[in-house]
Amino acid sequence: MLLELTSPCFLPLGLARHAGTLAWLGLTLRFPIVELRAQPHPHTLWITGPRANRAREYALRLGPDHFAEIEIEWAIPAHMGLSSDSMLGLSVARALAWTRGEAVEASTLAQRLALESHEAPAAHGFQRGGALLVALDGDQPVLRRAAIAHAEDAEWVFVLYLPRPPEDVSATLEAERARAVRAAAPHLNAATDAVLDQSFWPAFERDDLSLFARALLRLDQLNRAALAAAGTPLAISAEARSVLDLMQAEGALACWQSLTGLGLVALVQGTDASHALRNKILAHVGHFGGTLLASVIAGEGATARARDSRLDDERPRAVVGGAG
């Protein structure tokens, strides 16, 4: 048997207060993804594909006797603030659990992987998808969740520009920035509570994209102000600033750099606006400047299906011999 698993990415939006409770807020996005195939193996752990070394590190956290053959087709780019490590680790853990005949919740997988507390929202996104508000302390329950679906021409589209990271980028950049956001919590303005109640959640209920955009910008401003007050401001490079300025000039309803990485995000309405903005950014940064893609809120978490097949059956077969 062969397992095919696809996991969305998770974009942290920062901290917010909800009825006195401090919580992480974030969005599960349909792209970029983790996509892998796995099958049992009697005595070997074999992982290939993008970010295979990092995937193996997560697999080894589960113990020395977790054997499988895993092929990673796609991995969420690292350092972009899209919970790349968390989603990769959870995907590998779920695949290995499947090879052992186990069906376990993402919270259990997170415990087995010893994920940090700031990764809890991504784990809930892996399990359920949507927009999620996850308590910072305690057993980290989901305080509120929302998801939305649109016709193609009215979608809330996120245009993502994922630049090439500098050579000296820290391997733990996303975790470091998430910890900084958490450490700045004492400086977070109580206005985040009102932003959630008056803008963020009502935007989903009313299908109001403009209200949603204003909520995103305000939450980002409040979290950045907290970081600055804590003495750990997030600097934006001149190149990133030029792209953000372009996004704004081209009509993005909201644009910002991820609080936990280098990725730049713009919110637009509909696929036509998405195509136009991506073309403008491409002309600005060039074909080798990074990755451009469009995404929408994922209303579900990771999906998996088992098929009666083997990895060898899925691979292209070498051509033997020739015409004669």
C-alpha positions, 0 to 999 in steps of 0.5 A, a space after each residue: 500500500 502507498 500513502 499520498 499526503 498533502 499538507 497546506 502551509 500556515 501563515 502566523 499573523 501574530 499574537 492577539 488578545 481574546 477575552 483576556 487570553 493571549 493567543 496566536 492567530 494565523 491562516 492555513 493557506 492552500 499553497 505552497 504545500 508539502 506533498 509526499 508519498 510513503 510506504 512501509 519498509 521492514 528495516 530502513 528509513 529512506 527519505 528523498 526529495 526536497 528538504 529530505 535531511 530536515 524531514 529525516 531529523 523529524 523522523 528520528 525524533 520519533 525513535 530508532 524503529 520507525 521504518 518507511 520509504 518516503 518520497 517528498 515531491 514538494 516542500 514548503 520553502 524554508 525561512 519564509 514564515 510559512 511554518 515550513 518545518 512544522 508542516 514538514 515534521 507533522 507530514 512525516 510523522 503522520 506518514 510514519 504513523 500510517 506505516 505502523 497502522 496508527 491513526 493519530 491526531 495532529 496534537 499527538 504527533 506534535 507531542 511526539 515531535 516535541 514541537 515548541 509552543 509557538 508551533 501549536 497553531 500550525 499543528 491545529 492548521 495541519 489538523 483542521 485548516 482555516 483561520 485559527 486563534 490558538 491559546 498561547 498557554 495551557 493545553 493550547 485549545 482552538 479558541 475560534 476558527 473560521 473558513 470561507 469559500 468563494 466563487 473563482 472571480 471573487 476569491 480572497 487571493 494571497 499573492 506570495 513573493 518568496 525571495 531567495 534567502 541570503 547565504 548567511 540566513 539562520 537555519 532557525 530563522 522562523 523559530 527565532 522570530 516566533 520566539 521574539 513575537 512571543 517574548 514581546 507579548 507584554 508590550 502588545 496593545 490591548 486593541 488586538 481584542 477589538 480588532 478580532 471582535 470588530 473586524 477580523 471575525 466579522 469579515 468572515 461572517 459578512 464575506 467582507 474582503 476590505 474589512 478583512 484587509 484592514 484587520 490584517 494590517 492593524 494586527 500586523 502593525 500592533 505586533 510590530 509595535 510590540 516587537 519594537 517596544 521590546 527592543 527586537 524590531 523586525 527590519 525589512 530590507 530595501 529590496 523587500 520594501 521596494 516589493 511591498 511598495 509595488 504591491 501597494 501601488 498596484 492596488 493590493 488591499 493589504 501587504 506585509 512581510 511575514 512576522 516569522 520569515 522573509 516571505 512577502 504577502 499581498 491580499 487582492 480580490 480575484 484571479 485577474 488581480 492576482 495575475 496582474 500583480 504577479 506579472 508586475 512583481 516578476 518584472 520588478 525582481 526578475 525571473 531569478 529573484 524568487 518564487 511567486 505564487 497565488 494562494 487562498 485560505 485552506 478550509 481543511 488541513 492535511 489530506 491523505 489517501 491510501 492506494 493499492 500501489 508501490 513507489 516502484 510502480 509510480 516511478 518512470 521506467 528506464 528504456 532498455 535497448 533501442 530501435 533496430 
